Amino acid sequence: MEKNPTDVFVVAAALVDNQRGVLVQKRPKGKHMAGLWEFPGGKIEKGETPATALARELQEELNISVQVTDLEPVTFASEPLEGKNLLLLLYVCKCWSGEPESLENSELQWVMPDKLEELDMPPADGPLVDRLRKLL
Ligand SMILES: Nc1nc2c([nH]c(=O)n2[C@@H]2O[C@H](COP(=O)(O)OP(=O)(O)OP(=O)(O)O)[C@@H](O)[C@H]2O)c(=O)[nH]1
C-alpha cells in the first residue's frame, strides 16, 4: 500500500510542575492558529525518533534539557490540519534541567490541569486536555 504523504507527525510535551501546573505556550503572530495556547513541541525530523525530536524541540524552544527516558507517552490526537492529517503524540515530562524560557518569543504560562480546558487551544488538543485532567 502507498504511504500517505500528507501526514504531519508532531510531538508535544506537558511539562508538569507540582506547584505551578502544566506549561503552555502561545502560538506567535503570523503563524496559522496564532494566539492559541499549545503544548511545547513540533514536527519530527528525518532520522529522529519521537522522543529525540521532542527533547530537541524542548531545548530549542525552552532552553531546557530533557532525558528521553523522562518522556512518558500519554496519548495521541489525530486531526485534519490545513488539508493534511495531523498525528500528535503527547508526552508527560516531570523532570528536566533548567528553567523554561521562551527562545522563540512565545508567551509562556503555567496552568493548573483543571484550568487547561478554559484556554483557547487548537482542535487537536481538546482530547489531550481531557486525558491530562484525568491523569494529573
Ligand atoms: N507543538 C504543538 N503543536 C500543535 C499542538 N496542537 C496542534 O494542533 N499543533 C499543530 O502541530 C503543528 C506543530 O508543528 P510546528 O510547531 O513545527 O509547526 P509550526 O506551524 O508552528 O511551524 P512551521 O512554520 O515550522 O511549520 C502545528 O501545525 C500546530 O498547529 C500542540 O499542542 N503543540
The ligand as an SDF file (V2000), in Angstrom:
LIG
                    3D

 33 35  0  0  0  0  0  0  0  0999 V2000
    3.5940   21.9260   19.4380 N   0  0  0  0  0  0  0  0  0  0  0  0
    2.2920   21.7480   19.2820 C   0  0  0  0  0  0  0  0  0  0  0  0
    1.7460   21.7500   18.0400 N   0  0  0  0  0  0  0  0  0  0  0  0
    0.4190   21.5770   17.9510 C   0  0  0  0  0  0  0  0  0  0  0  0
   -0.3940   21.3940   19.1000 C   0  0  0  0  0  0  0  0  0  0  0  0
   -1.6830   21.2340   18.6910 N   0  0  0  0  0  0  0  0  0  0  0  0
   -1.6910   21.3190   17.3300 C   0  0  0  0  0  0  0  0  0  0  0  0
   -2.6740   21.2200   16.6060 O   0  0  0  0  0  0  0  0  0  0  0  0
   -0.4100   21.5290   16.8850 N   0  0  0  0  0  0  0  0  0  0  0  0
   -0.0140   21.7060   15.4770 C   0  0  0  0  0  0  0  0  0  0  0  0
    1.0690   20.8690   15.1630 O   0  0  0  0  0  0  0  0  0  0  0  0
    1.9930   21.5580   14.3180 C   0  0  0  0  0  0  0  0  0  0  0  0
    3.2810   21.7000   15.0770 C   0  0  0  0  0  0  0  0  0  0  0  0
    4.3410   21.8270   14.2440 O   0  0  0  0  0  0  0  0  0  0  0  0
    5.3360   23.0810   14.3150 P   0  0  0  0  0  0  0  0  0  0  0  0
    5.2730   23.7430   15.6430 O   0  0  0  0  0  0  0  0  0  0  0  0
    6.6490   22.6090   13.8290 O   0  0  0  0  0  0  0  0  0  0  0  0
    4.6410   23.9330   13.1950 O   0  0  0  0  0  0  0  0  0  0  0  0
    4.5070   25.4620   13.0390 P   0  0  0  0  0  0  0  0  0  0  0  0
    3.3400   25.7360   12.1800 O   0  0  0  0  0  0  0  0  0  0  0  0
    4.4980   26.1400   14.3810 O   0  0  0  0  0  0  0  0  0  0  0  0
    5.8740   25.8780   12.3780 O   0  0  0  0  0  0  0  0  0  0  0  0
    6.4880   25.6860   10.9620 P   0  0  0  0  0  0  0  0  0  0  0  0
    6.2530   27.0150   10.3290 O   0  0  0  0  0  0  0  0  0  0  0  0
    7.8980   25.3980   11.3060 O   0  0  0  0  0  0  0  0  0  0  0  0
    5.8030   24.5540   10.2580 O   0  0  0  0  0  0  0  0  0  0  0  0
    1.4100   22.9100   14.0210 C   0  0  0  0  0  0  0  0  0  0  0  0
    0.6580   22.8640   12.8420 O   0  0  0  0  0  0  0  0  0  0  0  0
    0.4820   23.1130   15.2210 C   0  0  0  0  0  0  0  0  0  0  0  0
   -0.5700   23.9690   14.9350 O   0  0  0  0  0  0  0  0  0  0  0  0
    0.2020   21.4100   20.3910 C   0  0  0  0  0  0  0  0  0  0  0  0
   -0.4300   21.2850   21.4460 O   0  0  0  0  0  0  0  0  0  0  0  0
    1.5420   21.5900   20.4240 N   0  0  0  0  0  0  0  0  0  0  0  0
  1  2  1  0
  2  3  2  0
  2 33  1  0
  3  4  1  0
  4  5  2  0
  4  9  1  0
  5  6  1  0
  5 31  1  0
  6  7  1  0
  7  8  2  0
  7  9  1  0
  9 10  1  0
 10 11  1  0
 10 29  1  0
 11 12  1  0
 12 13  1  0
 12 27  1  0
 13 14  1  0
 14 15  1  0
 15 16  2  0
 15 17  1  0
 15 18  1  0
 18 19  1  0
 19 20  2  0
 19 21  1  0
 19 22  1  0
 22 23  1  0
 23 24  2  0
 23 25  1  0
 23 26  1  0
 27 28  1  0
 27 29  1  0
 29 30  1  0
 31 32  2  0
 31 33  1  0
M  END
$$$$
